Amino acid sequence: MTGASLVLGISGCLGGKDTSSDSEQSDGYAPQSKNGTEKTNGTKTKSVDVSSFPTRPTRGTSVPLVPIDVAHDWYVRREARFADARGETGYEKAHIKGAVLSPAPKGQTQNDPVENWPKSDRIITYCACPHHLSSLRAANLINQGYKNVFALDDGFLAWMKRKYPVVGSEATQQPNVQVINGQTAPQYAGKTAWAYHRPSGQREATTIESKGLYSLRLPFYDVTGDSLIEIETPDYIIEKSLSVLTSKTITPEGTLSVK
């Protein structure tokens, strides 16, 4: 990532939420306005040095985290493509209008839309946790030679909260976030812990911290306390109901203890 300064405008909220279809837009950009340009309100010029963005180390790659206000301005001006790093269920329920589905870490198994984008294009990946899956996808793209990749720092739920453009079958409501805490061996610090709801294909990830501790925040749709959730770390896999996993702590042995 270079230290070049970019000049952009800061604009207000564009459009709000929309439950209409997004099928006509598949290039990752915000839909183009009817007159061919995007208008902003109260535009002010601001220089942004992308080298000043915080970064997240992910699988040996430093991923820049773009602030949500900058990301939104690039979105309004169609100066960045957006890629949803979650799974198909989350994408269908709600996603940034115009974004494509490109799940972490490697995209769709066949015909991932990002594969057709020039490697010089500005790309913003996003997820809801707020930036674990998006950082995994961004790191993968950077390692493939994409030159201008960012992960959305604040995450998709913050985008929804600001009433920025969203489409999908549940675009007007956010999922309840459930938290699962656990621990694995300290040697796996920096590795990834995963949570899966296999029936719906939903998944979430987080980085294992020092001493092997991790905390998974699950913004899953259409799950209940009885839904089976699989937790995978580098040294164990455990599957229990969501209510059990959120009321206990997973031990380094892959068993449950009182929270």
C-alpha positions as CSV (number, residue, x, y, z in Angstrom):
1,M,0.0,0.0,0.0
2,T,1.6,3.3,-1.0
3,G,1.5,6.5,1.0
4,A,-0.2,8.6,-1.7
5,S,-2.7,11.1,-0.5
6,L,-6.2,10.9,-2.1
7,V,-8.6,13.8,-2.4
8,L,-12.2,12.9,-1.8
9,G,-15.5,14.5,-0.7
10,I,-17.3,13.8,2.6
11,S,-21.0,13.3,2.0
12,G,-24.1,12.6,3.9
13,C,-26.2,9.4,4.0
14,L,-27.1,8.1,0.5
15,G,-30.4,6.4,-0.1
16,G,-31.0,4.4,3.1
17,K,-32.2,0.8,3.0
18,D,-33.9,-0.8,0.1
19,T,-35.5,-4.2,-0.1
20,S,-35.5,-4.3,-3.9
21,S,-33.5,-6.8,-6.0
22,D,-29.8,-6.2,-6.6
23,S,-29.6,-8.6,-9.5
24,E,-28.9,-5.9,-12.1
25,Q,-25.8,-4.8,-10.4
26,S,-22.9,-7.2,-10.3
27,D,-19.7,-5.3,-10.7
28,G,-19.1,-4.3,-7.1
29,Y,-19.8,-0.6,-7.6
30,A,-22.7,1.4,-6.2
31,P,-25.6,1.6,-8.8
32,Q,-25.1,4.5,-11.2
33,S,-27.6,7.3,-10.8
34,K,-30.1,8.0,-13.6
35,N,-28.2,10.9,-15.0
36,G,-24.9,9.0,-14.9
37,T,-23.4,10.7,-11.9
38,E,-23.5,10.4,-8.2
39,K,-24.5,13.5,-6.3
40,T,-23.4,14.3,-2.8
41,N,-24.7,16.8,-0.2
42,G,-22.6,19.3,1.4
43,T,-19.4,18.1,-0.3
44,K,-16.1,19.2,1.3
45,T,-12.7,18.4,0.0
46,K,-10.5,16.3,2.3
47,S,-7.1,14.7,1.7
48,V,-6.9,11.1,2.9
49,D,-3.5,9.4,3.3
50,V,-4.3,5.7,2.9
51,S,-0.9,4.8,4.5
52,S,-2.3,6.3,7.8
53,F,-5.1,3.7,7.9
54,P,-4.8,1.1,10.7
55,T,-3.8,-2.4,9.6
56,R,-4.7,-5.9,10.7
57,P,-2.1,-8.7,10.4
58,T,-3.8,-11.6,8.7
59,R,-2.1,-14.8,7.8
60,G,1.2,-13.0,7.3
61,T,-0.3,-10.1,5.4
62,S,-0.9,-6.6,6.6
63,V,-4.5,-5.7,5.6
64,P,-5.4,-1.9,5.6
65,L,-8.7,-1.1,7.4
66,V,-10.6,1.7,5.7
67,P,-12.8,3.9,8.0
68,I,-16.5,3.7,7.2
69,D,-16.9,7.4,6.2
70,V,-14.1,7.1,3.7
71,A,-15.5,3.8,2.4
72,H,-18.9,5.4,2.0
73,D,-17.5,8.4,0.1
74,W,-15.7,6.0,-2.3
75,Y,-19.0,4.1,-2.6
76,V,-21.0,7.2,-3.5
77,R,-18.4,8.2,-6.1
78,R,-18.1,4.7,-7.5
79,E,-14.4,4.8,-6.8
80,A,-14.3,1.4,-5.1
81,R,-15.7,-2.1,-5.7
82,F,-17.3,-3.9,-2.7
83,A,-17.1,-7.6,-2.0
84,D,-19.1,-9.3,0.7
85,A,-16.9,-11.8,2.5
86,R,-19.7,-13.6,4.3
87,G,-21.6,-16.6,3.0
88,E,-24.6,-16.8,0.6
89,T,-27.2,-16.8,3.4
90,G,-26.0,-13.5,4.9
91,Y,-25.6,-12.0,1.5
92,E,-29.2,-12.9,0.5
93,K,-30.6,-11.5,3.8
94,A,-28.8,-8.2,3.5
95,H,-25.8,-6.7,1.7
96,I,-24.4,-3.4,0.5
97,K,-26.2,-2.4,-2.7
98,G,-24.1,-3.3,-5.7
99,A,-21.7,-5.5,-3.8
100,V,-20.8,-9.0,-5.0
101,L,-20.6,-12.2,-3.0
102,S,-17.0,-13.3,-2.5
103,P,-16.7,-15.4,0.6
104,A,-13.6,-15.6,2.8
105,P,-11.0,-16.7,2.4
106,K,-10.7,-17.6,-1.3
107,G,-14.0,-16.5,-2.8
108,Q,-16.6,-18.7,-4.5
109,T,-15.4,-22.1,-5.6
110,Q,-16.4,-21.3,-9.2
111,N,-16.7,-18.1,-11.1
112,D,-15.9,-15.7,-8.2
113,P,-16.7,-12.3,-9.6
114,V,-13.6,-10.7,-8.2
115,E,-11.5,-12.9,-10.4
116,N,-12.6,-10.7,-13.4
117,W,-11.6,-7.4,-11.8
118,P,-8.4,-5.6,-12.8
119,K,-5.8,-6.1,-10.0
120,S,-5.3,-2.3,-9.9
121,D,-8.9,-1.6,-9.0
122,R,-9.7,-0.4,-5.5
123,I,-11.6,-3.1,-3.6
124,I,-13.2,-3.1,-0.2
125,T,-14.1,-6.3,1.5
126,Y,-16.6,-6.4,4.3
127,C,-18.3,-8.7,6.8
128,A,-20.3,-8.2,10.0
129,C,-17.9,-9.2,12.8
130,P,-16.7,-6.4,12.1
131,H,-13.6,-7.3,10.0
132,H,-12.4,-10.9,10.6
133,L,-13.8,-12.5,7.4
134,S,-13.2,-9.4,5.4
135,S,-9.5,-9.4,6.4
136,L,-9.2,-13.0,5.5
137,R,-10.6,-12.3,2.0
138,A,-8.6,-9.1,1.6
139,A,-5.3,-10.9,2.6
140,N,-6.1,-13.6,0.0
141,L,-6.6,-11.0,-2.7
142,I,-3.4,-9.1,-1.7
143,N,-1.5,-12.3,-1.9
144,Q,-2.9,-12.9,-5.4
145,G,-1.4,-9.6,-6.5
146,Y,-4.3,-7.2,-6.1
147,K,-2.8,-3.8,-5.4
148,N,-5.5,-1.7,-3.8
149,V,-7.4,-3.8,-1.3
150,F,-9.0,-2.7,2.0
151,A,-11.2,-4.3,4.6
152,L,-14.1,-2.2,6.0
153,D,-12.9,-1.3,9.5
154,D,-16.3,-0.8,11.2
155,G,-18.1,-3.7,9.5
156,F,-21.4,-4.2,7.7
157,L,-23.6,-3.8,10.8
158,A,-22.2,-0.3,11.3
159,W,-23.0,0.4,7.6
160,M,-26.6,-0.7,8.2
161,K,-26.8,1.4,11.4
162,R,-25.9,4.5,9.4
163,K,-28.7,3.6,6.9
164,Y,-26.3,3.5,4.0
165,P,-27.6,1.6,1.0
166,V,-28.5,-2.0,1.7
167,V,-30.6,-4.6,-0.2
168,G,-31.9,-8.1,0.6
169,S,-34.8,-10.0,2.1
170,E,-34.1,-8.6,5.6
171,A,-32.4,-5.3,4.7
172,T,-34.3,-3.4,7.4
173,Q,-33.2,-5.5,10.4
174,Q,-29.9,-6.6,11.9
175,P,-29.3,-10.2,13.2
176,N,-28.9,-10.8,16.9
177,V,-25.2,-11.2,17.7
178,Q,-24.3,-14.2,19.9
179,V,-20.9,-14.5,21.6
180,I,-19.0,-17.7,22.1
181,N,-15.8,-17.6,24.2
182,G,-13.1,-20.2,24.2
183,Q,-9.4,-21.1,24.6
184,T,-6.9,-23.2,22.7
185,A,-3.2,-23.8,23.1
186,P,-1.1,-20.6,23.3
187,Q,1.0,-21.8,20.4
188,Y,-2.0,-21.1,18.1
189,A,-2.0,-17.4,18.8
190,G,-2.5,-15.6,15.5
191,K,-4.3,-18.5,13.9
192,T,-8.0,-18.6,13.2
193,A,-11.0,-19.9,15.1
194,W,-14.1,-20.7,13.1
195,A,-17.8,-21.1,13.9
196,Y,-20.2,-22.8,11.4
197,H,-23.9,-23.3,11.2
198,R,-23.8,-26.1,8.6
199,P,-27.5,-26.2,7.6
200,S,-27.5,-22.5,6.4
201,G,-23.9,-22.3,5.4
202,Q,-23.2,-19.4,7.7
203,R,-19.8,-19.0,9.3
204,E,-17.8,-16.6,11.3
205,A,-14.1,-16.3,12.2
206,T,-11.9,-14.6,14.7
207,T,-8.2,-14.4,15.5
208,I,-6.8,-16.4,18.4
209,E,-5.2,-14.0,20.8
210,S,-2.3,-14.5,23.3
211,K,-2.7,-17.4,25.7
212,G,-4.9,-19.0,23.1
213,L,-8.0,-17.0,24.0
214,Y,-10.7,-16.2,21.4
215,S,-14.1,-14.7,21.2
216,L,-16.5,-15.4,18.3
217,R,-19.3,-13.0,17.6
218,L,-22.0,-14.7,15.5
219,P,-24.3,-12.4,13.5
220,F,-26.2,-15.4,12.2
221,Y,-29.7,-15.2,10.7
222,D,-32.5,-17.7,11.5
223,V,-30.8,-19.6,14.3
224,T,-32.2,-20.4,17.7
225,G,-30.8,-21.7,21.0
226,D,-31.3,-25.2,19.7
227,S,-29.3,-24.7,16.5
228,L,-26.1,-26.7,16.3
229,I,-23.0,-24.7,16.0
230,E,-19.6,-26.2,15.2
231,I,-16.5,-24.5,16.6
232,E,-13.2,-25.3,14.9
233,T,-9.7,-24.3,16.1
234,P,-6.3,-25.7,15.0
235,D,-6.4,-28.4,17.6
236,Y,-10.1,-29.3,18.2
237,I,-13.6,-29.3,16.8
238,I,-16.7,-29.2,19.1
239,E,-20.4,-29.1,18.1
240,K,-23.1,-28.1,20.6
241,S,-26.3,-26.1,20.6
242,L,-26.0,-22.3,20.5
243,S,-27.5,-21.9,23.9
244,V,-25.0,-24.3,25.4
245,L,-22.0,-22.7,23.7
246,T,-23.0,-19.1,24.7
247,S,-23.6,-20.1,28.4
248,K,-20.2,-21.9,28.8
249,T,-16.6,-21.4,27.9
250,I,-14.7,-23.8,25.6
251,T,-11.6,-25.1,27.3
252,P,-8.2,-25.8,25.7
253,E,-9.2,-29.5,25.7
254,G,-12.2,-28.8,23.5
255,T,-14.7,-29.4,26.3
256,L,-17.1,-27.1,28.1
257,S,-16.6,-25.4,31.5
258,V,-18.8,-22.9,33.4
259,K,-18.5,-19.4,31.9
